């Protein structure tokens, strides 16, 4: 399972006062406060832009401050103002819940994000996670159909979601259905249609 839109620690909450999460000063990001509920975030003396709100949650997670990350993303989802970041925050919350062992809560977040057409990338990656969960429950043929639906829809701008969906289709055919011809066809499509994608560059089905 991979973390696509942020939170790199998945491939592998503040206590006290934090001086900074990046270079301070002009244009730098500074975080101050006594805990996640009392944070003040500025960039070069101004409030952190919306784009940085997600990265702050990623910073919490990468530092192992999982409760703070969950609270931060939940505040974006449940806040009184519509920020346009809700789908990405739900996607991230789902990954947080999964890493914390709560698969049911993760699925709930991804189901909501997958229906948000205002953010096609977050919706597509949430659909990917739902298909991945289905494959983990042994629903091989259903999972293949779910991955294929992501490819057929072509709604996301992120090419990797299609490459990884093809890879997962091949993996299910290879490892669970023992249909090696179908698996080889899916893997060849990854190489021919998405030669610069992460699964193609890593040649990951041969690892």
FENNORBEL-V511289 format. One record per backbone hydrogen bond with DSSP energy under -0.5 kcal/mol. CO is the residue of the C=O (numbers start at 1). NH is the residue of the N-H. E is the energy in kcal/mol with one decimal. If there is no record, write none. Layout:
# FENNORBEL-V511289
{{CO/NH/E} {CO/NH/E}}
This chain:
# FENNORBEL-V511289
{{2/4/-0.7} {4/6/-1.7} {7/10/-1.8} {8/11/-1.4} {14/36/-0.5} {17/19/-0.5} {23/29/-0.6} {25/28/-1.8} {25/44/-0.5} {28/30/-0.5} {28/44/-2.1} {29/21/-0.7} {29/22/-0.9} {30/42/-2.1} {32/40/-2.7} {33/18/-0.5} {34/16/-0.8} {35/38/-2.1} {36/39/-0.7} {40/32/-2.1} {41/48/-1.3} {42/30/-2.5} {43/46/-1.5} {46/43/-3.7} {49/52/-1.5} {49/53/-0.7} {50/53/-1.4} {50/54/-0.8} {51/55/-0.8} {52/56/-1.9} {53/57/-1.3} {54/58/-1.9} {55/59/-2.3} {56/60/-2.1} {57/61/-2.2} {58/62/-2.9} {59/63/-1.6} {60/65/-2.6} {61/64/-2.0} {64/66/-1.5} {65/69/-1.9} {66/70/-2.5} {67/71/-2.4} {68/72/-2.5} {69/73/-2.5} {70/74/-2.4} {71/75/-2.1} {72/76/-1.3} {73/77/-2.0} {74/78/-3.0} {75/79/-1.2} {81/83/-0.7} {85/89/-2.6} {86/90/-2.6} {87/91/-2.4} {88/92/-2.4} {89/93/-2.8} {90/94/-2.5} {91/95/-1.7} {92/96/-2.5} {93/97/-3.0} {94/98/-2.3} {95/99/-2.4} {96/100/-1.8} {97/102/-3.0} {98/101/-1.6} {101/103/-0.8} {102/106/-1.9} {103/107/-2.5} {104/108/-2.0} {105/109/-2.0} {106/110/-2.4} {107/111/-2.6} {108/112/-1.7} {109/113/-2.5} {110/114/-2.6} {111/115/-0.6} {112/115/-1.0} {113/116/-1.5} {115/117/-1.1} {116/119/-1.3} {119/123/-2.5} {120/124/-2.6} {121/125/-2.6} {122/126/-1.9} {123/127/-2.2} {124/128/-2.2} {125/129/-2.1} {126/130/-2.2} {127/131/-2.3} {128/132/-2.6} {129/133/-2.4} {130/134/-2.1} {131/135/-2.4} {132/136/-1.8} {133/137/-1.2} {134/139/-2.2} {135/138/-1.4} {138/140/-1.8} {139/143/-2.9} {140/144/-2.4} {141/145/-2.0} {142/146/-2.0} {143/147/-2.8} {144/148/-2.7} {145/149/-1.9} {146/150/-1.3} {147/151/-1.7} {148/152/-2.9} {149/153/-2.0} {150/154/-1.4} {157/159/-0.8} {158/161/-1.2} {158/162/-0.5} {159/162/-1.2} {159/163/-1.8} {160/164/-3.1} {161/165/-1.4} {162/166/-2.4} {163/167/-2.3} {164/168/-2.5} {165/169/-2.2} {166/170/-2.4} {167/171/-2.7} {168/172/-2.5} {169/173/-2.2} {170/174/-2.4} {171/175/-3.3} {172/176/-1.9} {172/177/-2.2} {173/179/-2.6} {178/180/-1.0} {179/183/-2.1} {180/184/-2.4} {181/185/-1.9} {182/186/-2.1} {183/187/-2.5} {184/188/-2.3} {185/189/-1.6} {186/190/-1.6} {187/191/-1.7} {188/192/-2.5} {189/193/-3.1} {189/194/-0.6} {190/194/-1.8} {194/197/-1.7} {197/201/-2.7} {198/202/-2.5} {199/203/-0.8} {199/204/-1.4} {203/206/-1.9} {204/207/-1.2}}
